[in-house]
Amino acid sequence: MPCFKSDEQGGVAVDWPVNPNILSSGRQSFTITSKPYQGDDYIYKSANLSLKVYVRDAFANDKPRTLVVEMPEVDFSTKSPSQTYVYAGNFDASVPYHQLGWQSSVPLIEEDKERIIKEVGLIYDELLDIFRNRDLSRYLALCHERQEEVFNSFYFKGPLDEKRQSRLIPTLPGLLMKTPYHDYHLSFHASGKVVGLSLPSKPCGFLFYSSEDQKNAVLEMALFHRKSPGAKLTLIR
């Protein structure tokens, strides 16, 4: 499952939660892939790459976090010209929940791609209508499964208060618009059990923007699975 993606030029240092990708306690595996910027043949010689995974107390921010695993820093100035660099590792996690997630979902990779795009597109259209009408109850119903698992992963028992709920619906000036389907491509994850639509250099999700300024936009993260053969695609992350 995708966790973090960045195609921004220049240095990027980020703290990013991995809890939504952890379904249950035990050994967790991860892979980091580094590629050249679009239009470049090789990864910059001046680039370097590092990763640390920490665990911290979910309810006591004053307690120091504990280092779980550290990837050796990669200095590309000491390496031969690289078109792709891949690092794989693992760590043990202990969490007070067990989530089904996509473990028993239907493999989608062999399904008809046009059918998947059409099915995902219907949800894209539904979200546009929900956002334009600011229909919070429909949004919560559509995203119920995703919301419940993400809340569990962060030990949040909910429900959200009114102020936080209002932030789930984007507020942009003018009329809310959606990026055309032909700009997206299908992206499969979790051994083909999870699918999403993604724009170049963007995580999987739907990009909505203001009719007054296309740069004024919001990305609704969206990954789908099929619980059983013949079932509809539903949001899982």
Secondary structure, DSSP 4 states (H G I P E B T S, - for coil): --------SS--------GGG--SSEEEEEEEEE-PPTT-SS--TT-EEEEEEEE--SS-TTSPPEEEEEEEEEEGGGS---S-EEEEEEEEE--S----TTTTPPP-TTS-HHHHHHHHHHHHHHHHHHHHHT-HHHHHHHTHHHHHHHHHHTT---PPPHHHHHTTS---SS-EEE--GGG-EEEEETTTTEEEEE-TTS-BEEEEEESS-TTSEEEEE--EEESSTTPPEEE--
